[in-house]
Amino acid sequence: MTIQLHNPAGVAAPFSRYSHGASAPAGARWLHISGQVGATPDGTIPDDAERQMELAWDNLLAVLADAGMTVTDLVKVDGFITRPDLVPLYRTVRERRLAGHATASTLVVVAGLVAPSLLVEIQAVAAR
């Protein structure tokens, strides 16, 4: 099964490496991944923003793998960051971790996350 990406003519091009839409064929098995944060398995939250982003992606990809899925099964990824200056770093890490898969994506700068030390949270939807 292949996720189909949608970037219609007449809509401004995406601002970074993502697609305006993504769809899965009928009969696909869906996986909704809860927001993953930059914490180690023992719950430690590093101070470094890039390390938190890498850990959040590690955690998200672990859930994906546990469901027998890969990055190319991602339909939508939503990122939440706590500071506007983290946008370029978030995009760089996301693009590297998605390895060219331009899933539908939303990035939101929020006032805060559940723990004050958290700088990023990433949730996703996948289908296979």
DSSP file with accessible surface (Angstrom, degrees, kcal/mol):
  #  RESIDUE AA STRUCTURE BP1 BP2  ACC     N-H-->O    O-->H-N    N-H-->O    O-->H-N    TCO  KAPPA ALPHA  PHI   PSI    X-CA   Y-CA   Z-CA
    1    1 A M              0   0   96      0, 0.0     2,-0.4     0, 0.0   126,-0.0   0.000 360.0 360.0 360.0 140.7    0.0    0.0    0.0
    2    2 A T        -     0   0  119    126,-0.1     2,-0.4    71,-0.0    71,-0.1  -0.962 360.0-130.9-121.3 133.3    1.2    3.4   -0.9
    3    3 A I        -     0   0   13     69,-0.5     2,-0.5    -2,-0.4    21,-0.2  -0.643  26.6-141.0 -74.6 129.2    0.4    6.7    0.8
    4    4 A Q  E     -A   23   0A 120     19,-2.7    19,-2.7    -2,-0.4     2,-0.3  -0.860  11.1-147.5 -97.6 128.6   -0.6    9.2   -1.9
    5    5 A L  E     -A   22   0A  61     -2,-0.5     2,-0.5    17,-0.2    17,-0.3  -0.742   8.1-152.2 -96.9 144.0    0.7   12.8   -1.4
    6    6 A H  E     +A   21   0A  68     15,-2.9    15,-1.5    -2,-0.3    14,-0.6  -0.966  28.8 155.6-126.3 120.0   -1.3   15.8   -2.6
    7    7 A N        -     0   0   80     -2,-0.5     4,-0.1    13,-0.2    -2,-0.0  -0.721  31.6-158.1-136.6  81.1    0.0   19.2   -3.6
    8    8 A P    >   -     0   0   70      0, 0.0     3,-1.2     0, 0.0     2,-0.1  -0.247  21.5-105.8 -68.4 149.9   -2.6   20.7   -5.9
    9    9 A A  T 3  S+     0   0  105      1,-0.2     3,-0.1     4,-0.0     0, 0.0  -0.367 106.0  41.5 -63.7 148.5   -1.9   23.4   -8.5
   10   10 A G  T 3  S+     0   0   88      1,-0.3     2,-0.4    -2,-0.1    -1,-0.2   0.437  93.8  98.6  90.3  -3.2   -3.3   26.7   -7.4
   11   11 A V  S <  S-     0   0   75     -3,-1.2    -1,-0.3    -4,-0.1     9,-0.1  -0.961  86.3-101.0-114.8 136.4   -2.2   26.3   -3.7
   12   12 A A        -     0   0   73     -2,-0.4     3,-0.1     1,-0.1    -1,-0.0  -0.217  47.9 -99.0 -52.9 142.5    1.0   27.9   -2.5
   13   13 A A        -     0   0   75      1,-0.1    -1,-0.1     2,-0.1     6,-0.1  -0.264  49.8 -86.0 -60.6 149.5    3.9   25.5   -2.3
   14   14 A P        -     0   0   35      0, 0.0    -1,-0.1     0, 0.0     6,-0.0  -0.252  32.2-127.9 -55.0 148.2    4.6   24.0    1.1
   15   15 A F  S    S-     0   0  160     -3,-0.1     2,-0.2     2,-0.1    -2,-0.1   0.639  87.3  -1.6 -76.8 -17.1    7.0   26.2    3.2
   16   16 A S  S    S-     0   0   25      2,-0.1     2,-1.6    75,-0.0    75,-0.0  -0.782 113.5 -42.5-150.3-161.7    9.3   23.3    3.9
   17   17 A R  S    S+     0   0  126     -2,-0.2     2,-0.3    74,-0.1    86,-0.2  -0.551  96.2  93.7 -81.9  86.2    9.4   19.6    3.1
   18   18 A Y        -     0   0   43     -2,-1.6     2,-0.3    84,-0.2    86,-0.2  -0.934  66.5-115.7-155.2 173.9    5.8   18.4    3.6
   19   19 A S  B     -b  104   0B   4     84,-1.7    86,-0.7    -2,-0.3   -12,-0.2  -0.885  17.8-127.4-117.1 153.4    2.7   17.9    1.5
   20   20 A H  S    S+     0   0   79    -14,-0.6     2,-0.3    -2,-0.3   -13,-0.2   0.801  92.1   3.3 -67.9 -27.8   -0.6   19.7    1.8
   21   21 A G  E     -A    6   0A  19    -15,-1.5   -15,-2.9    83,-0.1     2,-0.3  -0.984  58.1-165.1-153.4 161.1   -2.4   16.4    2.0
   22   22 A A  E     -A    5   0A  23     -2,-0.3     2,-0.3   -17,-0.3   -17,-0.2  -0.980  11.5-170.1-148.8 139.9   -1.9   12.7    2.2
   23   23 A S  E     -A    4   0A  44    -19,-2.7   -19,-2.7    -2,-0.3   104,-0.1  -0.943  10.7-150.1-133.8 156.7   -4.3    9.8    1.7
   24   24 A A        -     0   0   23     -2,-0.3   -21,-0.1   -21,-0.2     3,-0.1  -0.899  31.5-102.6-120.3 151.0   -4.4    6.1    2.2
   25   25 A P    >   -     0   0   61      0, 0.0     3,-1.4     0, 0.0   103,-0.1  -0.253  49.2 -80.6 -70.2 161.5   -6.4    3.6    0.2
   26   26 A A  T 3  S+     0   0  107      1,-0.2     0, 0.0     2,-0.0     0, 0.0  -0.235 115.9  31.7 -57.4 143.9   -9.6    2.0    1.4
   27   27 A G  T 3  S+     0   0   87      1,-0.2    -1,-0.2    -3,-0.1   101,-0.0   0.504  83.6 148.7  85.6   3.4   -9.1   -0.9    3.8
   28   28 A A    <   -     0   0   18     -3,-1.4     2,-0.5     1,-0.1    -1,-0.2  -0.334  50.5-120.9 -69.0 151.6   -5.9    0.5    5.3
   29   29 A R        -     0   0  124     99,-3.5    99,-2.1    -2,-0.0     2,-0.3  -0.841  32.8-145.5 -91.7 126.8   -5.0   -0.3    8.9
   30   30 A W  E     -C  127   0B 124     -2,-0.5     2,-0.4    97,-0.2    97,-0.2  -0.744  15.0-167.5-100.9 143.3   -4.7    3.0   10.8
   31   31 A L  E     -C  126   0B  33     95,-2.9    95,-2.9    -2,-0.3     2,-0.6  -0.994   4.1-163.0-128.5 122.1   -2.3    3.9   13.6
   32   32 A H  E     -C  125   0B 137     -2,-0.4     2,-0.6    93,-0.2    93,-0.2  -0.941  12.5-155.1-104.4 118.5   -2.8    7.1   15.7
   33   33 A I  E     -C  124   0B   8     91,-3.5    91,-1.6    -2,-0.6     3,-0.1  -0.858  13.2-130.7-100.6 120.1    0.4    7.9   17.6
   34   34 A S  E     -     0   0B  92     -2,-0.6    88,-0.1    89,-0.2    90,-0.1  -0.176  47.9 -69.3 -59.2 159.1    0.0    9.9   20.8
   35   35 A G  E     -     0   0B  22     88,-0.1     2,-0.4    86,-0.1    88,-0.3  -0.285  53.5-152.7 -54.2 125.6    2.2   12.9   21.3
   36   36 A Q  E     -C  122   0B  40     86,-3.2    86,-2.4    -3,-0.1     2,-0.2  -0.890  10.3-159.9-105.8 135.3    5.8   11.8   21.9
   37   37 A V  E     -C  121   0B  35     -2,-0.4     2,-1.9    84,-0.2    22,-0.2  -0.639  33.2 -93.4-111.9 171.1    8.1   14.0   23.9
   38   38 A G  S    S+     0   0    0     82,-0.7     2,-0.4    -2,-0.2    15,-0.1  -0.455  75.6 127.9 -84.3  66.4   11.9   14.2   24.2
   39   39 A A        -     0   0   17     -2,-1.9     6,-0.2     6,-0.2    20,-0.1  -0.948  55.6-124.4-123.1 145.1   12.3   11.9   27.2
   40   40 A T    >   -     0   0   33      4,-2.6     3,-2.8    -2,-0.4    12,-0.0  -0.312  42.6 -92.7 -75.6 168.3   14.6    9.0   27.6
   41   41 A P  T 3  S+     0   0  137      0, 0.0    -1,-0.1     0, 0.0    -2,-0.0   0.799 128.9  53.6 -55.9 -27.3   13.2    5.6   28.6
   42   42 A D  T 3  S-     0   0  126      2,-0.1    -2,-0.0     1,-0.0     0, 0.0   0.396 124.3-103.6 -88.9   6.0   13.8    6.4   32.3
   43   43 A G    <   +     0   0   48     -3,-2.8     2,-0.2     1,-0.3    -5,-0.0   0.441  68.7 151.3  90.9   1.2   11.8    9.7   31.9
   44   44 A T        -     0   0   76     -5,-0.1    -4,-2.6     1,-0.1    -1,-0.3  -0.464  32.6-154.5 -68.7 134.0   14.9   12.0   31.8
   45   45 A I        -     0   0   46     -6,-0.2    -6,-0.2    -2,-0.2     7,-0.1  -0.938  13.2-140.7-111.7 110.0   14.2   15.2   29.8
   46   46 A P        -     0   0   27      0, 0.0    -8,-0.1     0, 0.0     6,-0.1  -0.303  10.1-132.6 -66.0 155.8   17.5   16.7   28.5
   47   47 A D  S    S+     0   0  151     71,-0.1     2,-0.3     4,-0.0    -2,-0.0   0.775  80.9  95.3 -75.5 -27.4   17.9   20.5   28.5
   48   48 A D     >  -     0   0   94      1,-0.1     4,-2.3     2,-0.0     5,-0.2  -0.506  66.7-149.6 -75.8 125.4   19.1   20.5   24.8
   49   49 A A  H  > S+     0   0   12     -2,-0.3     4,-2.4     1,-0.2     5,-0.2   0.901  97.0  49.7 -61.2 -44.0   16.4   21.2   22.3
   50   50 A E  H  > S+     0   0   85      1,-0.2     4,-2.6     2,-0.2    -1,-0.2   0.919 110.2  50.7 -65.1 -39.9   17.9   19.1   19.5
   51   51 A R  H  > S+     0   0  114      1,-0.2     4,-2.5     2,-0.2    -1,-0.2   0.914 110.0  51.0 -63.2 -40.7   18.4   16.1   21.8
   52   52 A Q  H  X S+     0   0    1     -4,-2.3     4,-2.6     2,-0.2    -1,-0.2   0.918 110.4  49.1 -62.0 -42.0   14.7   16.4   22.8
   53   53 A M  H  X S+     0   0    1     -4,-2.4     4,-2.3     2,-0.2    -2,-0.2   0.926 111.0  49.4 -63.9 -42.8   13.7   16.5   19.2
   54   54 A E  H  X S+     0   0   30     -4,-2.6     4,-2.8     1,-0.2    -2,-0.2   0.926 112.8  47.6 -61.9 -43.2   15.8   13.4   18.4
   55   55 A L  H  X S+     0   0    7     -4,-2.5     4,-2.8     2,-0.2    -2,-0.2   0.903 109.2  53.2 -65.5 -40.5   14.3   11.6   21.4
   56   56 A A  H  X S+     0   0    0     -4,-2.6     4,-2.5     1,-0.2    -1,-0.2   0.929 112.6  44.9 -60.6 -42.8   10.7   12.5   20.4
   57   57 A W  H  X S+     0   0    0     -4,-2.3     4,-3.0     2,-0.2     5,-0.3   0.910 110.7  53.9 -66.6 -41.3   11.4   11.1   16.9
   58   58 A D  H  X S+     0   0   65     -4,-2.8     4,-1.8     1,-0.2    -2,-0.2   0.937 112.0  45.5 -55.7 -45.7   13.0    8.0   18.4
   59   59 A N  H  X S+     0   0   40     -4,-2.8     4,-1.9     2,-0.2    -2,-0.2   0.921 113.3  48.5 -66.3 -44.1    9.9    7.4   20.5
   60   60 A L  H  X S+     0   0    0     -4,-2.5     4,-2.4     1,-0.2    -2,-0.2   0.939 112.7  48.0 -61.9 -45.0    7.5    8.1   17.6
   61   61 A L  H  X S+     0   0   37     -4,-3.0     4,-2.8     1,-0.2    -1,-0.2   0.825 107.4  56.9 -68.4 -28.5    9.4    5.8   15.3
   62   62 A A  H  X S+     0   0   59     -4,-1.8     4,-2.3    -5,-0.3    -1,-0.2   0.914 108.2  46.5 -66.9 -40.7    9.5    3.1   18.0
   63   63 A V  H  X S+     0   0   51     -4,-1.9     4,-1.3     2,-0.2    -2,-0.2   0.933 112.8  50.8 -64.8 -43.0    5.7    3.1   18.2
   64   64 A L  H ><>S+     0   0    2     -4,-2.4     5,-2.4     1,-0.2     3,-0.6   0.944 112.0  46.1 -59.1 -48.2    5.5    3.0   14.4
   65   65 A A  H ><5S+     0   0   64     -4,-2.8     3,-2.2     1,-0.2    -1,-0.2   0.883 105.6  60.0 -64.3 -37.4    7.9    0.0   14.3
   66   66 A D  H 3<5S+     0   0  151     -4,-2.3    -1,-0.2     1,-0.3    -2,-0.2   0.814 105.3  50.1 -60.6 -28.2    5.9   -1.7   17.1
   67   67 A A  T <<5S-     0   0   20     -4,-1.3    -1,-0.3    -3,-0.6    -2,-0.2   0.322 123.3-107.7 -90.0   5.5    2.9   -1.6   14.8
   68   68 A G  T < 5S+     0   0   42     -3,-2.2     2,-0.3     1,-0.3    -3,-0.2   0.790  80.1 124.5  74.5  27.8    5.0   -3.1   11.9
   69   69 A M      < -     0   0    7     -5,-2.4    -1,-0.3    -6,-0.2     2,-0.2  -0.755  45.0-151.6-119.0 165.8    5.1    0.2   10.0
   70   70 A T    >   -     0   0   68     -2,-0.3     3,-2.4    -3,-0.1     4,-0.3  -0.746  41.3 -86.6-127.2 176.5    7.8    2.5    8.7
   71   71 A V  G >  S+     0   0   30      1,-0.3     3,-2.0    -2,-0.2    27,-0.0   0.844 122.5  62.9 -53.5 -37.3    8.2    6.2    8.0
   72   72 A T  G 3  S+     0   0   83      1,-0.3   -69,-0.5    54,-0.0    -1,-0.3   0.614  94.3  63.0 -71.3  -6.9    6.6    5.8    4.5
   73   73 A D  G <  S+     0   0    5     -3,-2.4    54,-2.5   -71,-0.1    -1,-0.3   0.532  77.2 112.9 -88.9  -8.0    3.4    4.8    6.2
   74   74 A L  E <   +D  126   0B   0     -3,-2.0    52,-0.3    -4,-0.3     3,-0.1  -0.472  37.5 175.2 -68.2 131.0    3.0    8.2    8.0
   75   75 A V  E     +     0   0B  12     50,-3.2    29,-1.7     1,-0.4     2,-0.3   0.760  68.1  10.7-100.6 -39.7    0.1   10.1    6.7
   76   76 A K  E     -De 125 104B  58     49,-1.9    49,-2.5    27,-0.2     2,-0.4  -0.999  56.7-170.2-147.9 137.7    0.2   13.1    9.0
   77   77 A V  E     -De 124 105B   0     27,-2.0    29,-1.9    -2,-0.3     2,-0.5  -1.000   6.6-166.5-129.2 129.1    2.7   14.5   11.5
   78   78 A D  E     -De 123 106B  27     45,-3.0    45,-2.6    -2,-0.4     2,-0.4  -0.976   6.0-165.2-118.0 126.2    1.9   17.3   13.9
   79   79 A G  E     -De 122 107B   0     27,-3.0    29,-2.5    -2,-0.5     2,-0.4  -0.877   5.7-165.8-112.0 143.3    4.7   19.1   15.9
   80   80 A F  E     +De 121 108B  47     41,-2.6    41,-1.9    -2,-0.4     2,-0.3  -0.994  12.1 176.9-127.3 121.4    4.4   21.3   18.8
   81   81 A I  E     -De 120 109B   0     27,-2.5    29,-3.0    -2,-0.4    39,-0.2  -0.894  28.2-140.8-124.1 156.5    7.3   23.5   19.9
   82   82 A T  S    S+     0   0   28     37,-1.5    38,-0.1    -2,-0.3    27,-0.1   0.513  82.5  44.0 -98.1  -4.5    7.5   26.1   22.7
   83   83 A R    >   -     0   0   98     36,-0.3     3,-1.8     1,-0.1     4,-0.2  -0.996  68.1-137.6-142.5 137.3    9.6   28.7   21.0
   84   84 A P  G >  S+     0   0   94      0, 0.0     3,-1.8     0, 0.0    -1,-0.1   0.816 102.4  66.6 -60.9 -30.0    9.5   30.3   17.5
   85   85 A D  G 3  S+     0   0  100      1,-0.3     4,-0.4     2,-0.1    -3,-0.0   0.657  90.8  65.8 -68.5 -10.5   13.3   30.1   17.3
   86   86 A L  G <> S+     0   0    6     -3,-1.8     4,-3.0     1,-0.2    -1,-0.3   0.547  74.8  92.5 -85.3  -6.9   13.1   26.3   17.3
   87   87 A V  H <> S+     0   0   31     -3,-1.8     4,-2.7     1,-0.2     5,-0.2   0.939  85.6  45.7 -56.0 -52.5   11.3   26.2   13.9
   88   88 A P  H  > S+     0   0   82      0, 0.0     4,-2.3     0, 0.0    -1,-0.2   0.929 115.8  46.7 -60.4 -41.1   14.4   25.9   11.7
   89   89 A L  H  > S+     0   0   46     -4,-0.4     4,-2.7     2,-0.2     5,-0.3   0.935 111.8  50.9 -64.6 -44.9   15.8   23.1   14.0
   90   90 A Y  H  X S+     0   0    0     -4,-3.0     4,-3.0     1,-0.2     5,-0.2   0.934 111.4  48.1 -57.7 -46.7   12.5   21.3   14.1
   91   91 A R  H  X S+     0   0   82     -4,-2.7     4,-2.7    -5,-0.2     5,-0.2   0.909 111.6  50.0 -62.0 -42.2   12.2   21.4   10.3
   92   92 A T  H  X S+     0   0   85     -4,-2.3     4,-2.1    -5,-0.2    -2,-0.2   0.944 114.6  43.1 -62.0 -47.6   15.8   20.1    9.9
   93   93 A V  H  X S+     0   0    0     -4,-2.7     4,-2.8     2,-0.2     5,-0.2   0.939 114.8  50.6 -65.8 -44.5   15.4   17.2   12.3
   94   94 A R  H  X S+     0   0    4     -4,-3.0     4,-2.4    -5,-0.3     5,-0.2   0.943 111.1  48.0 -58.6 -47.9   11.9   16.3   10.9
   95   95 A E  H  X>S+     0   0   69     -4,-2.7     5,-0.9    -5,-0.2     4,-0.7   0.902 113.6  47.3 -63.6 -38.6   13.2   16.3    7.3
   96   96 A R  H ><5S+     0   0  122     -4,-2.1     3,-0.7    -5,-0.2    -1,-0.2   0.941 114.1  46.6 -67.2 -44.3   16.2   14.1    8.2
   97   97 A R  H 3<5S+     0   0   44     -4,-2.8    -2,-0.2     1,-0.3    -1,-0.2   0.829 111.2  51.3 -70.8 -29.7   14.1   11.7   10.2
   98   98 A L  H ><5S-     0   0    4     -4,-2.4     3,-2.2    -5,-0.2    -1,-0.3   0.590  96.3-147.1 -82.9 -10.1   11.4   11.4    7.5
   99   99 A A  T <<5S-     0   0   87     -3,-0.7    -3,-0.1    -4,-0.7     3,-0.1   0.848  71.6 -38.5  50.0  44.3   14.2   10.7    5.0
  100  100 A G  T 3 <S+     0   0   38     -5,-0.9     2,-0.7     1,-0.3    -1,-0.3   0.292 101.4 131.6  94.0 -11.6   12.4   12.4    2.1
  101  101 A H    <   -     0   0   25     -3,-2.2     2,-1.1    -6,-0.2    -1,-0.3  -0.674  43.9-158.3 -77.2 115.4    8.8   11.3    2.9
  102  102 A A        +     0   0    4     -2,-0.7   -84,-0.2   -84,-0.1    -1,-0.1  -0.484  21.0 176.8 -97.5  63.6    6.9   14.5    2.7
  103  103 A T        -     0   0    1     -2,-1.1   -84,-1.7   -85,-0.2   -27,-0.2  -0.111  45.0 -82.4 -57.6 162.0    3.9   13.6    4.8
  104  104 A A  E     -be  19  76B   8    -29,-1.7   -27,-2.0   -86,-0.2     2,-0.3  -0.447  64.2-176.9 -61.3 144.7    1.1   16.1    5.6
  105  105 A S  E     - e   0  77B  15    -86,-0.7     2,-0.4   -29,-0.2   -27,-0.2  -1.000  27.5-167.2-154.1 145.9    2.4   18.1    8.5
  106  106 A T  E     - e   0  78B  62    -29,-1.9   -27,-3.0    -2,-0.3     2,-0.4  -0.994   7.4-165.7-132.1 139.6    1.5   20.9   10.9
  107  107 A L  E     - e   0  79B  45     -2,-0.4     2,-0.4   -29,-0.2   -27,-0.2  -0.997  10.1-175.8-126.3 127.9    3.8   22.8   13.2
  108  108 A V  E     - e   0  80B  56    -29,-2.5   -27,-2.5    -2,-0.4     2,-0.6  -0.979  22.2-141.1-127.1 135.0    2.5   24.9   16.0
  109  109 A V  E     - e   0  81B  65     -2,-0.4     2,-0.3   -29,-0.2   -27,-0.2  -0.866  31.9-170.2 -91.7 121.6    4.3   27.1   18.5
  110  110 A V        -     0   0   36    -29,-3.0     3,-0.1    -2,-0.6   -30,-0.0  -0.749  34.5-120.3-113.9 160.6    2.6   26.7   21.8
  111  111 A A  S    S-     0   0  115     -2,-0.3     2,-0.3     1,-0.2   -29,-0.1   0.778  87.1 -33.7 -69.6 -26.1    2.8   28.5   25.1
  112  112 A G        -     0   0   44    -31,-0.1    -1,-0.2   -29,-0.0     2,-0.2  -0.963  53.0-122.2 178.7 166.6    3.9   25.3   26.9
  113  113 A L        -     0   0   33      2,-0.4     5,-0.1     5,-0.4     8,-0.0  -0.579  52.9 -78.3-115.6-177.3    3.6   21.6   27.2
  114  114 A V  S    S+     0   0  137     -2,-0.2     3,-0.0     1,-0.1     0, 0.0   0.792 121.6  38.7 -59.2 -32.2    2.6   19.3   30.1
  115  115 A A  S >  S-     0   0   26      1,-0.1     3,-2.0     0, 0.0    -2,-0.4  -0.979  83.0-132.6-118.1 133.7    6.0   19.7   31.8
  116  116 A P  T 3  S+     0   0  137      0, 0.0    -1,-0.1     0, 0.0    -2,-0.1   0.787 105.0  58.1 -56.1 -27.2    7.8   23.1   31.7
  117  117 A S  T 3  S+     0   0   61     -3,-0.0     2,-0.3     2,-0.0    -3,-0.1   0.637  83.7 100.7 -80.4 -12.1   11.1   21.5   30.7
  118  118 A L    <   +     0   0    7     -3,-2.0    -5,-0.4     1,-0.1     3,-0.1  -0.583  42.1 175.2 -77.4 133.3    9.6   20.0   27.5
  119  119 A L        +     0   0   23     -2,-0.3   -37,-1.5     1,-0.2     2,-0.3   0.559  63.2  28.9-109.5 -16.3   10.3   21.9   24.3
  120  120 A V  E     - D   0  81B   0    -39,-0.2   -82,-0.7   -38,-0.1     2,-0.3  -0.996  49.8-178.6-149.2 147.3    8.8   19.6   21.7
  121  121 A E  E     -CD  37  80B  46    -41,-1.9   -41,-2.6    -2,-0.3     2,-0.4  -0.975  11.2-165.9-144.0 138.7    6.0   17.1   21.2
  122  122 A I  E     +CD  36  79B   0    -86,-2.4   -86,-3.2    -2,-0.3     2,-0.3  -0.992   6.4 180.0-131.7 127.2    5.2   15.2   18.0
  123  123 A Q  E     - D   0  78B  71    -45,-2.6   -45,-3.0    -2,-0.4     2,-0.3  -0.861  10.2-178.2-119.5 160.3    2.1   13.2   17.2
  124  124 A A  E     -CD  33  77B   3    -91,-1.6   -91,-3.5    -2,-0.3     2,-0.4  -0.976  24.5-142.3-154.5 163.4    1.3   11.3   14.0
  125  125 A V  E     -CD  32  76B  31    -49,-2.5   -50,-3.2    -2,-0.3   -49,-1.9  -0.997  24.4-178.9-128.7 134.5   -1.2    9.2   12.1
  126  126 A A  E     -CD  31  74B   0    -95,-2.9   -95,-2.9    -2,-0.4     2,-0.3  -0.890   7.3-165.6-130.2 159.9    0.0    6.3    9.9
  127  127 A A  E      C   30   0B   0    -54,-2.5   -97,-0.2    -2,-0.3  -124,-0.1  -0.995 360.0 360.0-146.2 145.5   -1.8    3.8    7.6
  128  128 A R              0   0  113    -99,-2.1   -99,-3.5    -2,-0.3  -126,-0.1  -0.995 360.0 360.0-147.9 360.0   -0.8    0.5    6.0
